[in-house]
């Protein structure tokens, strides 16, 4: 059954892919995005698909921290909304260190407005958290009983993002207890693919490939042995959609209040990732090593048992295939 949906941060990397998937199921979608990191270009496929399918598609180019943005979205959707997918946030490691004030303010402000709106409208609420919410936890895999560990704030400000996501999860749980809202949490693990930001404030896969494209040396922060579980964007979107659409889990369990890790369980070191980028791009320029990012965790492996059992979800696209697809897109963008 088609739904009326609000997607905050819908013009961003993950948000735009989610909007495309939602439209394919004939949902009416309204994006709220002030284009600070999002791009109107990211929504071209959505506009085309919506026009071809005869489905209304709306864009509110305003700050999701402002409650007025949601009032406009509600009017565009004809006065009712079924699901709010909250993706709006400031991401990117350099932002965490350079503007922790902005990261915390935007991540908190957008969540507060989106959560209040969903509560008022009786809409299902999907909060996009992050494995950064566990900070520097070293015991793997990361699951529902893993503790969050953050360094003292005077050492570095990397955890401006992770702490904001941790606080966000607390606020979601509070809203469930006090307002009986149907809210769920998703934690994408290092999603990558077309449209992933590749500038100096972007994410590692696209930043490395951008260096290859520009015939510049790829930068390895630290020793390069730190591992991540890189997850193809369409796999992640499939999981986010399931969390928003299912009334109960496929195993019959309740979904409200639960957090679902959406990540590959294949650990890949940054050195291995660099080698993949060299292979796919055929670059002959040697990578260089630079200083490690303060607070950077050495591993980040998800426990996806909850997602497997309740959603029937698994990451499917292997990293080498995803890198090839991303490289092909970057060459033609």
N, C-alpha and C positions, 0 to 999 in steps of 0.2 A: 504494500500500500504506500503510495507516494506521501511524502511528508513536507512540511514547511520547516526550513532549517536556516539557522544563523551560523555563520562561520567567521569568528574573529581571526584576524591575521590571514584571511583567505587569499590574499594576493602574494603571500610568501611562498617559499619553496614547498613545504609540506601542505600548507593550506590550499594552494592552487591545485595540487594533485588530488586532494580530498574533494574539492569542489567538482572536479571533472568526474570523479567516480560517483558522487552523489547525483549529478545530473543524468548520468547513464541509467539510473534507476528512476528517472522522471520525478525526482524531488525538486521542489521549488526552493532555490537557494538565495540567500542574501548575505553578501560579504560585507564585513566591517573592517576597513583597513585604511590607515592614514598614509600609507606608502612610505613610511620611514625606512623600512627594509623591504617591504613588498614592492611589486612592480605591476603596473597595469598590463604590461606585455605578458606577464604570467597568466593572465586571465583571457587571452585571446582565444584559446581553444574552448574555454567555457562559453564565451559569447557565441562562437560559431556553432557549437553543439546545441546550445539552448535555442538558437534561432532555427536550426534545422529540425529540431524536435518539437518546436512550438511550446517550449517551457519558459516561463518568466525567469529571468536571472537578474539579480539586483546587486548594485555596488554602492555602498555608503562610504565615501572617502572622508572619514572622520576618525578621530582618536577613540579607541574603544574604552578608554578611561572615562570618557564623558557619557553619562547616562542618556543624554539627548541622542547619541548615535543609535542606541537601541530603540528609542521611541520612533525614530525615522525608519529603522529596519522593520519594526512591527507594523507600521503603516504600509510599507511597501509589500509586506506579506499578507495584507488584508486583515490584520488585527489578531492573528493567532500564530503561534510557533510551537512546533513539536519537540525539536531538539536544538540545543545550543552546543556547538563544538567550539571550545575556547582554545585557540592556538596562538593568539597574539602575545608576543613577548619579545624581548631583546635577547638575541642569542649571538654567539661568536666570542671566542676566548679573549680577543683583544678588548672587546667591550667590557668584559668582566673586570679587567684590570684598570682600564682607562676611565671608565665611567660607571663605577659601581652604584653611584647615586641614581643615575638614570635607569640602570638595570632594575634596581629594587623598586624605584618609584613606578615605572611603567608596568613591570610584571605584577606588582601588587594592585595598582590602580585598575588595570584592565580586568584582572580576575574579580575584583570586588564588584565592578559594574556589571560584568557578565553574569556572575553568580546571583547578584541581586535581581537582575532581569529574569533569569531562568526561574528563580524562586517565585517571583511575583506572577509570572505567566504560567506556572505549573508545568514548565518544560523540563524534559530530561537534560541533564548537564554533563558534558564530557570534558574533563580537564586534562590538558596535555601537560604532563609533568616531565621528568627527565631523570636518567640515572645519576645526574649531577646532584640530585637530592640526597644521595648517600654520601656526598663529599668524598673523603679519603678512606672510606671503608676498604679494607684489604682482603677480607674473608669472602671468597667466592663459592657458589654463584650468589648474586644479589637477588634477594627474594623478600617476601612480605614480612619476615621477622628480622631482616638485617637492620642494624643500627646505623644511624647517620653520624659521621665523624667529621668535624670541621676544625681547621687550624685556628689559633688565635688570630683575631682580625688585624692585629698590628703587623703580622708577618706578610700578608698579601690579601688582596680583595677578590681573588678568583671566585670564592664561594658566594659572592653577591648573587650570582645566578642560581646556584644549587640551593642556597638557603632560601631564596625567594620561592623556589619550587617546593621545598619542604614546608614552608609556611603556607603555601597555597594548598597543599594536601591537607594540612591541619584545618584550614578554613572550609574546605569542602566537607570534611568529616563533621565539622561543627554545624554546617548548614543541614546536613542529613539528620543530625540528632535533634536540632531545634526547629527545623521547618519541614521535616519529612520529605525533602526533595529527593528525587531519583537521580543521584549523581554517581558517576564512575570516573576512574582515573586511568590514563594510559601513559606508559613511559617508553617512548621510542628510543632505541639504541642506535646511535650513529647512523641515521638514515642518510642515504645519498642517492644521486641520480640527476637527471636533467633539471636545470633551474636552481641547483644548489649554489648559493653565493660563493664566488671564487675570488673576491677581492681580499684585501688585507684583513678585513673583519669577517671573513667567511669561515667555511669548515674545511677540514683537512683534505678530503678526497678531491674536491673541486679546486682547492688552492694548489695542490700538487699538479693536477692536470693542466691548470692554467699556466703554470710555470713551463711545462713541457710545450704548450701551445705557443708561448712567447719566446721560446728558446732561451729560457733563463734557468739557473740551477734551482732544483727543488730544495727546500729547507727542511732539515730534520732537527726538531727541537729535542735536546737531550741526547741520550744514546740510541734512541729509535727502537729500543726493545719493548717499550710500553705497548700493550695490546688493546685492541678494540674489537667489537663484534659489529662489523659494518653490515647494514641491512638495507636492501633495495627498497626504494621509496614506495613502489606499488604494493610490496608485501606489507609495509607498515600501514599504508592507507587501508588496505583490506582489513587489518586488525582494528583500526580506529572505527571504521564503518560498522563492523560487527558489534563493537561495544556500544555504539549509538543505536543500533537497530534492534538488537535482541531484547525481548522482554525478560527472558530468563536464559540461563546458560543452556547449551545443547545437552548438558548433563542434568538439567533440571534445577540447578542451583541458582540462588539469588545473585544478582549482579550489582545491586546498589551498594555503594561504599567500598567496592573492591578496586584494586589497582592491578592493571595488566601490563606486564613487561612484553614489549614487542621488539624482539631482537634475534638476530642470528645467534647460534651458540658455537659458531666457528670463530676462534680467536685468531686475529691477524696482527702481527707487529707492524709498526710504522715502517720499519726497514723492509718488510715483505710487501707492504703496500707500495712503497717507492719502487721496488723491483717490478711490480705489476704495471705501474705507470710507465716505467722505462720500456717494458715489453710492448705495451699497447701503442705507445706513441713513437717508438723507435728513436727517442732522443739520445744524443751522444754526449750531452752535457752532464757532467758528474754532479750529484747532489752535494750540498754543503751542510755541515752541522752547526747549529746555533744553540744559544742558551735554552735550557729547559724552562717550560712554563711553571712558575711556582704553584704548588698544590695539585699538579697534574697526577692523576692516579696511574699506577703501573698496569692495572688490569681493570676490566669492566665487563664481566660476564653475567648475563641474565639467567635467572631461573624462570623458564617459560612454562612450567607445568600448569599454572593456573590458566594461561592462555590456551594451552593445548586442550585441557579438559573442558573448560567452560565455553570456549569459542571455537574449538576445532582448528586453531590457528598454528601455523608454522611458517618460518621464513623459507622461501623456496628458491629464489634466484641466487646462484653462487656468485661470489665476489668477482671472480675473473670475468664472468659474463656481464655483470653489472658495470664493471669498469669499462669494458668494451662499448657497451651501450652509451654510457655517459660520455666517453671520448668521442664517439660518433656524433652525439648531439653537440658537444662543445665545438667541434670543427665546423659545424654548419649553422651555429647560432647567429 
